[in-house]
Each structure stands twice: as C-alpha cells, then as structure tokens.
Amino acid sequence: MRVETAEGEAFEQPYADLLVATGGRATTGGFDVDGLDGAFTLHHMDAAAAIDAYIAEPDDYDPERADVSAVDRDRVERNAAQPAPESAAIVGGGYVGVEMAEALSGRGLDVHLFQRSSHLLPPFGEAVGERAADELDARDVTVHTDAPVDALVGDDRIEAVRIERGASDADAGDDRIETVPVEMAVVGVGIRPNTELLDGTGVELGEGDAIRTDDHGRTNLPHVYAAGDCATATHAVTGEETWMPLGLTANRAGRAIGATVAGDPTPVGDVAETAVVKAFDMECGRVGITDPEAARDAGFDPVSETVTAGSRSGYYPGAAPTDVTLVADRDTGRLVGGSIVGPDRAAVRIDTLATAIEADMTVAEVERLDLAYAPPFSPVWDPILVAAKVLNGSLDD
C-alpha cells in the first residue's frame, strides 16, 4: 500500500490485513458554507470548537476550551474574534438539528429550526416529531416545518436564510419567498461516507455509496475490511444491505473485525436502526422500520398503531404520557418497527423493542413479555405492552 502524508511524504506500507475506518463527513446539500462567517456544519471536534468560539463574546472567550489536538486553532481564533450572534438558524430537523436547537438556546440565542418535511425527526415518525416540536416551541425555539431552506444569505457573514415554499403554499409567486434574518446558521442535512481513499482500487460501493462489506466486515478486495460510517451493514428486519452511520454500529464492527484478523472470526452483527435523541426534556427513540410506506417497499403488509400510556402508575409522582407507535407485518404478525416519545424515561424503553426485533418476535409475543412492574418505574401494563395489545387486536381485524 502506498501512503502519502499531509506533508507530502510518500512511502510503501506492507500489510497482512487492512481495516478502512475513514468515517463520514457532514454534507452541505446545496449550501456553500465555506468562506461565509457564521455558517457551519457539525460532525467533528473542529467544527464544535469553531461554533463554541463564534457564539461567545470576544472578550469572554477562553482559548483553553479548545485545547485539544483535533482543533484548527486558526479557525477557532477567527471565530472567537467575531461579534457574538443573537440569533441562529438550524437547517434540518434531524438528530443534529434538534440537539443543536437545545444547545444554542441554552447559550441564549434566538433559535429558528427549519425542516423541509411536515414534521421533525422523520425517521422517528409523526407522533415523535410532533411532540418534539411542541417541546421545542415551549422552550422558545421557533420551529418551521414544510419550510425548505433555499439559500444562506450574506456576503462575508451570514445575514439570513431564504425559504422558497412550493407553489401550492401560496397564490402568488412572490409570497412563496420568505427571508428570516439570522447571525448564525448550522446546516445539518446529513452525512456521506469518506470513501475517496479507495478510488481506483476496484472496491465495491453499496447503499449510500458506502463500502460494501459482508457479515464479517470484508470488502471485495483481498484482506481489506471496512467498518464504521464508511461501511455498509445488514438490516435486521429486511436482511438487506443498508447504511446506518451510528456510534454503536461503528464500535461494534471495529471490535469484531479486530477479533477476526486476530484469528477469532466474529460477525459484525446486523443493525436495526436503533436510535435515541432528546429535545430538552422530551426523549425520543426509534428502531426498525417505522414508516409504513418503507415497510411496504420492503415487502411487508404493514399495520401500525399509536397509543398513549402512563410512564409510571398514575398515582405515583412523575408519571407522564408516553406515546408508543408499533408497526407489524399483517401476514406474519412480526414486529418490524417502533418509536417512543415522552419526558419520563421514554428513550430507554426502545431497547425492549430493539431486542424484540432482533429476536424476530411477533406482536403477540411482545404483548406477553414479562416486563418489570413497580409504581416508581412503570404501571402494571408498561406502555410497550399496551401498544402491543392494541396492535395485536388490529392484526386480527
């Protein structure tokens, strides 16, 4: 293998086995954030340090906050010298967008969150997205849905974001354009895998243009493995190739490949798209296939139900409404997806559904699970059991 360093040095590096773990990077969509002060993406420590410096008052910023080797010091110093913003736009209502809305609001900024579709957190489903939006709104974050941002406006420093709504949203063309003044923008519209390192090698790419791997992380190139945000995986529900750039997926695959090349062949494991995120006090979780249309595309006949149940016994302090959505296949009764949202330990409950999906359990089997009960922790019928009971009835209709 030929190695070229950032300093221009080149040398040959022999290997017995090679693991490619180049990760991913934030995409900017159609937005040009380079050269526009106050416009950021966020995927690594360097960007986080730059944002932290930008939102601080120049006289108050402590350079020691960015005292780590991964940080571009020149970029931090440039941002620290900028006037502190009072308002911010977040483009994209996914994981990064929702969490940044909370973070920037906590730093005293007037925050606007823009999502092109009808609800936040699209992979989590409508019930979760609506409750997350309500929580953000209650914390003075202005949520704009059905609001695709068309451009970042500004010459040297960002001044506004421009929204161009669909023709059906207004009678006159001019009314479709809306400009929201802001002094900062974070673009969180997705990531892409870093695969350029293997250009010209003949490596096969798969879902999301990530490196195609088998169940042990092997690529089509001899003795070359790939893991993490740059590699594909197998979906636990469909059995098909997928690309799911999440933390546990990356860590688990890297560990498994390490065992394999050391002589203990270890599968990297399937992924069920299990994820959690919080919006202030609202906890959100999802797993599997939560969108009925996506379930149909995967060959299922989906049936979905959403229920609201208490997080603890109703008479116990702290009980709060918890929404659970379950999706099942009508033909087999198999649970194929689910989501949970609520302010009282809702997110951790998603692990029960993740385990059920990994075990190919039916909704009837989930309904019969012996989940723990005590008033401080759960009602007699846990919200998951209530949802399974309702969905099981719908499967019989």
N, C-alpha and C positions, 0 to 999 in steps of 0.2 A: 504494500500500500504506500502511495506517495503522500506525504504530509507537507502542507505549506502553512507556515505560521503567519500571524498577523504582521510580523516584522519582515516578511518576505523570504525567510529561510525555508529551504526545501530539503527533505531527506526521505529515504525509504525506511518504512517501519514494517518489519515482518510480523505476522500474527498467525496463531493457530485457529483462533475464533475471534470474530469481531462483533461487538454489540453497537448498533447505531441507536443512540438515545438523544437525538438532537432537539426534541421537544417541538413546540409550536410558537407562533407569534401572533400578536393581535393584528387583525385586518382593519383597514380603514374604510372599506367599501369604496364609495365614490368620493370620499372626503380627503382633501390634502391637508394633513396636519403639520407637515414639515415646513418650517420657516414661518409659522403663524404662532406667535406667542400666546399662551393661554389655551392652546389646543393640544390634547393628549390622547393617547391610547394607554391602556394599563394591562400589562401582563407579566412584568418583572420588577425587581427591586429598583432598577434605574428609573423607570417611569414613576414608581411610587415616591421615590426621593424627590424627583423633579416637581411632582404635584404638591408634595408637602412643603417644599420651599416656595412655590408660587403662591400658595394661599396664606402664607404668613406675612405679617407686616415686616418690611425690610429691616427695621431696627430691632425687631424682636426675634428674628430667626437665629437659631443656634446651629452652626455648621456641624456640631458633633452629632446631631440627629442623623446625619447621612454618613457617618464614619464607618463605612463598610467597603470592601474591595470591589463589589459589583457595581458601584455607583460612578457615573460620569460626573466628576467634580466640576468641570467647566459648565455642564448643563445645569447642575444644581445652583452654582453661583449666579448664572444668568437669570434663572427663575427667582432666586431669592432677592434679586435687585429690582424685580418688577413690583409695581403698586399692587397691594393685596386686592383681590376681587371681592365684590359684594354679592355677585350673582353667578350662577353656573347652570349650564345645560348639560344634560346627560343624554346621549343619543343611543338608544337601545334599552329596552326594559327587561333584559335577561339577568343572569346572575350578577355580572359586573355592574350593570346599571342600577339594580335595586340596592345592592350593597353600597355602591358609591353615593347613592342618594342619601342614605342614612349617614355615611361618613362625612360628607360635605355639609349636610345640615347640622351635624354635631359640631362642625367648625364655624358655624354661624353664617353660612351662605344661604341666600335665597335660591332654592334649587328647583329647576324645571326638568322633568323626566319625560322624554319623548319615545313613544313606541308606535311603530308603523301599523301593527295589527290592533284588534279590538280589545285586547287585554294584555296585561303584563305577564311575564314568565310563561310564554306559550307552551313549552314542553310540560308544564305542570297542569295545564287545563284551565278552563274558565273559572271554576269555583275558587281555585287558589289565586289566580290573577286578580280577581275582583276584590278578595279580602286583603291581599297585599296592597292594592291601590287604595282601598279605604284606610288602611293603617298609615300609608304614606301621606294621604290627604289630611288625616287627623294630626299629623306631625308637621303640617305646613309645607310639605313638598307638593308642588303643583304637577299633577300627572296629566299628560296629554296622550290619549290613545287615538287610534286611527289618524296619526299625525306623522307621516313620513318626512323626516328632515331632508331637504333638498340640497342645502349648501351651508357651509360655515362662512359667515360674512365678516370681512375685515381685511385690512391691508397688511400691516405688520403685527397687529394684535387683534385677537378676535373681538368683534363688536356685537354680533348677533347670530342667531340661527334662522334659516329660512325654511318654512314649511310650504310645500305645494300639495294641496289635497286633491283627491280625484275629482273628475268633472261632475260626478253625481253629488258632491258635497256642497255645491254652490250653483246658483243660477247664472252668475256672471263670471267670466274668466278671471277678472282682476280680484274677485273675492276669494279665489282659491289660494292666493298667496298671503301668507302671514309671516311677519318677522318679529321675533322675540329678542329684545336686547339682552345680552349677557356679556360677562367679562371673562368667562372661562368655559371650556367645553371638554367633556370626556366622551370619546367615541368608543362604545362597547358593542360592536355589531358582529363579533365573532372572532375566531382564530383560524389559522391554517397551519398545516404541518410543515416543519422545516426539512424538506427532502432534497434541496438543491445539491447537497453534498454528494448525492449518488447519481446526479445527472450523468448520462453517458455510460453508466455501468451495466445497464440492462436489468436493473432491479424492477420488479413489477409493482405498480401502484394500484391501490384499490379504492374503497369507499373514502370520499373526502380527499382524494389524492394522497392519502397516507400510504406508507409502505405496507404492502400485503404480506401478512405473516400467517403461519399455521398455528396449531394449538400449542406448540412449544416455542413460539416466537421466531421460528426460522423463516428467512426470506427465500426467494428462489435462487439466490446466489450461494454457492457452497461456503459453509462455515460463517455465514453472515446472519446475524439476528437483529431484530429491531424491537424496541419497547417504548412505551410512553406515548406522548402526544403526537409522535410522528408515525405511529404504527396502528394497523387495524386490529380488531379483535372479533370474537364470535358472539353474537347476541344470544342471551339465554332464553329468550322467548321464541324467536324465529329460527334460530340455528344458522342464520345467515351472517355474512360479513358485515361489520359495522365499524364506525369510527367514533369513539367516545373518549374525548380528551379530559379525563378527570384524575384526581390525585391518587386514589386507591388503585385504579386501573394501572397507572404507571408504576407505582411502587411494587405492586404485586407481580407484575410482569417482569420487572427488572430482577427481583429476587428469584423468581422461578428460572429465568434464563441463567442466572449465576449458578444455580444448583445444577442445571442441565450441563453447562460447559465444564463443571467440576466433576461430572461423572454420575450425577443423580438426575436422570431425566424427569422433569417436573412440568406439567401443563401450566400455562399462564392463567387459565381459568376463563370462563365466559363472563360477559358483562351484562347487567340487567338495567343499565342506565339509572342506577340508584343515586339520588342527589338530594341535598337539603340546602336551604338558603333562608335567611331571616330578613324581614323588613321591620326594623325597630323591634317591637315585641311580638310580631306575627311570625310564627315558624311555619315553613313550607317544606314539604317533602314529596318526592315522586319516585316511581320505579316502573320499569316495563313500558308497555305501550298504552299511553293514556288517551290518545286521540283515536276515536272510532274510525275515522277515515283511514288513518295509518294502519289500524288493525285490519280493516278490510283489504287494504293493499297487500298485507302480509298473509292473506288467505284465511282470515278468521271471519266469523259472523258475530260481530261484537254486540254485547248488551251492556249498558252502563247505568249505574245508579249512584246518586249522591245523597248522603244522609248527613244530618247534623245531630250530634250527640254530645253529652257532657264529658269533660275530661276526667272528672272525679265524681264521686257521689254528690248529688245535688245539694245536700245539706252541709257538705264539707267546705270550708273556706278555700277559695282559689279555683273552684270549678269554673270552666269556661267552655263555650260552644266550640266543638271541633267538627270540621267538615271532612268527610271521607268520601272519595269517589273511587269506585271499583269498576273495572272493565273485565268482562269474561267472554269466552267463546261459547255461543249458544249450543253448538253441536256437541262439544265435549265437557262443558262446564268448567273448563280450565281457567284459572285466573291468569290474565295476561298483562294487567297493569293496574296502577292505583296511585292516588295522590291524597295528601292530608294537609290541612291547614288549620291553625289555631294558635292562641297565645300561651297555652299551658302544656308544655312538653309534647307538642304535636309531632315535631320533626322526628324524634327518636322512635315513634311508633312505626315509621316507614320501614324500619329494619325487620319488623314482623312480616310485612308484605314482601319484602325482598327475599326473605328466607322461603316464604311460601312459593314465590315464583321460581326460585332456583330449584325447588323440590318438585316442580310441575304439579302443584296441588290444585284441586278443584275448589270452587267456591264453597261447596258443601263441606269439604274437609277443613277449609279455613273457618267456617262457622262453628265447627266442633272443636276448635283449638282450646286447650285448657290454659287460658291466659290468667295471669295473677290478678287477684282482687283484694283490695283493701281501700277504704274510703279516701285516704290521703293520695292514693296513686291512680285509682281507676274505679268507675262504677262496676257493679256486678257484670254488666254487659259492656265490655270495652267497645269504644266506637268502631273498631275494626270488626268486631263480632256483629254489631248492629248492622253495619253496611253489608257484611256477607249474608246475613239473614234476609235483608231486603232484596239483594241482588239474586239470591238463590230462588226467592219467590218469583222474581221476574223471568228467570230462566225457564220456569215451569209454565209460564203464560203462553 
